[in-house]
Amino acid sequence: MDQALVEEATKKSGLIWVRGAFGPERALWHVWHEGAANLVGDGPGEQPLPGLADGGAATVTVRSKDKGGRLVGWTARVVELAPHSEGWEAAVAELKGKRLNAPDGEAMPERWAQECRVLRLEPTGTTVPPSSEALAAAPLATTATTRREAPAALPHLLLRRKRRGK
């Protein structure tokens, strides 16, 4: 029953929260294909995959698509797919259809083969019991900024335009 819950919840969720051997838990987009969550990342313009190494372990938390709460947590074995292998081709065919706003369209699979990693998170059959503690965390450091303060002269310029219009 747990395996069915893991598969169905992960298929329906657009994002999964993944924690590898080190680093913080991260929200990652994925595709469920052939019994595992498939990810692409660690390349220019793609999601970071820190702490996820071939043969390593990961903990995955799946959220509800409509309410956003935790549905199920499960452990996974990380498998890195070799570029252009049969498994890699199948995973990339699925991932390509779900990748939004790709800058290179049809050339994307070749870029992924050269610059990125494609990983499979294969369920180990173990679910993680829900935690009673809050899992809220401070946002990760980023170079992104919020809107800057308006220039001092802007209100004066806007007010002057309104006066001219009268």
N, C-alpha and C positions, 0 to 999 in steps of 0.2 A: 504494500500500500504506500509506503514512504517513497519508493521509486516513482510510482505514478504521480504522486503529489509533486515531487521534484521536477519531473519532466513537464507536466502540465503548467505548473506555475512559471517555470523558466521560459517555456515557449511563449507564454502570453505576455511576459514582462519585457518591456523595451530596454530596460537597464537592469543590471545586476550589480550588487556591491561585492567587490572581491578584495580579499586580503591575502597577500602572498607570504613568503617567508620573512619579509621585512617591509617596513613602510606602512603608511596608513591604508585604511580601507578606501577603495575608489569605486565610483560609479562608472561602469563600462557598458557600452552597447555591444550586443552580441547577436548571434543567430544560433538557434538550437538545430543541430543537424546530426543525424546518425547517432543519437544517444549522448550527445555532449554539447556543451556551450562552446561555440567557436568565436574567437576574438582575433582582431588584427590591430597592431599598434607598434609603438617604439620606432616610428619613422617620422619624417617631416610631415606635419599636418595631420598626424594620426594620434590616437589616444596613447598616453603613457601606460606601460605595463610593468611597474616596478615590483620587484620581489617575486615575479613569476618566471621560474626557470624550468627548463626541461627536466622532467623526473621529480620535480618538487611537489609540494602540497599547497593547496589554497583552501580558504574558507569562503563560501559563496552565500550571500543573503539575498533572497528574492523578495521583492516588495509587491504589494497589490497594485495593479494598474489603475484601479479606480479610487481607492482610498489612500494609497501610499504607505500603508503599514506593512510590517514584516509578515510574510506568509510562511516561509520556510527557510532554514539555513541548512547547508549541506557541505560536506568536504569533497574535495576534488583532487585528482592527480593531474598535474600539468604535463601536457605532451606538446612539444614544438614540432610542427609539420615541416618537412623538408620542402623547399621551393620546387614546384613542378612535379612533385610526387602525386600519386593517384589521390591520396587523401587530401593533399593540399589543393589540388584542382577542384575537387568536390566542395571543399569548405569555401574556397574563394568564389566559386560560382554562386553560392548562397549569400556570402557576405557582400558581394558586389551589388546584388539587388537591394540590399538594405542600407548601403552607404549613402548618406545624404550629403549633398553639396560637394561632391568630389571635384577637384580642379581639373582632373585629366581624363575623365570619362572612360573610354575604351582602353586607354593605356594604363589604367589603374592596376590591373593584375600584374603587369610586368614591373611596375614601380614597387608593388608590394613584395614581389619576389626578390628584388634587388636591395630594397631599403628597409623593409619591415619584417616583423615576425607574425606568423599565424599560429595561434595556440588553440588547443582543445582542452577544455576543462572537463575531464571525465569523472562522473560521480563515483565515489568509492562505495556507496551504499549506506553511508553513515549520515544521519541527519544531526544537526546541532540543535539542542534544546533552546527554546527562547529564553532570553535573558530578562530578568526582572528589573535590571538597572537601565537607566536611560543611556542610549548610545549616541547622544548628540555630541558633536565634536566641533572644535573651531575650524573655520574654513582653511583650506590649504593655501599656502603662499602662492601668489600669482603676480604676473606683470600687468594684468588687466586693471583698469581703473574705473572709477565712477565718474560721472559728469563733474567737470571742474567748475570752480566758482566763475560766475559771469564777470566779464571785464567791467571795470568801474564805469566806463563811459557808455556802456550799453543801455542802461535805463534812460539816460539823457537822450541818446539817439532815438530810441523808440518813442519817447514822449514828444520829441520834436516832430516826428513823422505824423503823429496823431494831430498835432496842432496845424500842420500844413493842410491836412485833409479837411479841416472844418471850414 
